[in-house]
């Protein structure tokens, strides 16, 4: 059997052994992940904007 074909068959075989979460567990987990991702994106965007503004003020204070 070829290498990539064997690999794909093993991945499918392992995927069948996994205990996948039920919908009742999956939906809240997805909501938590999306909420944390949105919060992190907003926080990092504000932090980036603030740092950029601070750097511009420092440049302006000390000349070019």
VMD Tcl script that draws the C-alpha trace (Angstrom):
set ca {
  {0.00 0.00 0.00}
  {1.27 3.46 -0.87}
  {2.35 5.82 1.91}
  {-0.28 8.57 1.49}
  {-3.11 6.07 0.94}
  {-2.18 4.16 4.08}
  {-1.97 7.41 6.02}
  {-5.46 8.50 4.95}
  {-6.92 5.10 5.81}
  {-5.32 5.25 9.27}
  {-6.67 8.77 9.84}
  {-10.19 7.64 8.91}
  {-9.84 4.58 11.15}
  {-8.70 6.75 14.08}
  {-11.50 9.26 13.43}
  {-14.06 6.49 13.86}
  {-12.61 5.64 17.28}
  {-12.95 9.18 18.60}
  {-15.83 9.90 20.96}
  {-17.29 12.99 19.35}
  {-19.22 15.40 21.62}
  {-22.98 15.54 21.54}
  {-24.71 18.64 20.18}
  {-25.66 19.71 23.73}
  {-21.95 19.90 24.61}
  {-20.71 21.19 21.27}
  {-22.86 24.32 20.88}
  {-21.87 25.91 24.24}
  {-18.21 25.11 23.56}
  {-18.41 26.79 20.15}
  {-20.06 29.86 21.72}
  {-17.27 30.10 24.31}
  {-14.54 29.79 21.66}
  {-16.13 32.44 19.44}
  {-16.70 34.78 22.41}
  {-13.09 34.50 23.57}
  {-11.85 34.99 20.00}
  {-13.93 38.14 19.52}
  {-12.82 39.51 22.90}
  {-9.16 38.80 22.09}
  {-9.47 40.42 18.65}
  {-11.03 43.57 20.11}
  {-8.50 43.74 22.94}
  {-5.51 43.27 20.63}
  {-6.87 45.81 18.15}
  {-7.26 48.42 20.89}
  {-3.83 47.61 22.24}
  {-2.30 47.96 18.77}
  {-4.08 51.27 18.18}
  {-2.95 52.59 21.58}
  {0.66 51.53 21.03}
  {0.65 53.12 17.57}
  {-0.74 56.38 18.94}
  {1.83 56.39 21.73}
  {4.68 55.83 19.29}
  {3.40 58.65 17.07}
  {3.26 61.00 20.07}
  {6.81 60.07 21.07}
  {8.01 60.65 17.50}
  {6.28 64.04 17.43}
  {7.73 65.02 20.81}
  {11.31 64.20 19.81}
  {11.17 65.27 16.17}
  {11.51 63.07 13.12}
}
mol new
graphics top color blue
foreach p $ca { graphics top sphere $p radius 0.5 }
foreach p [lrange $ca 0 end-1] q [lrange $ca 1 end] { graphics top cylinder $p $q radius 0.2 }
display resetview
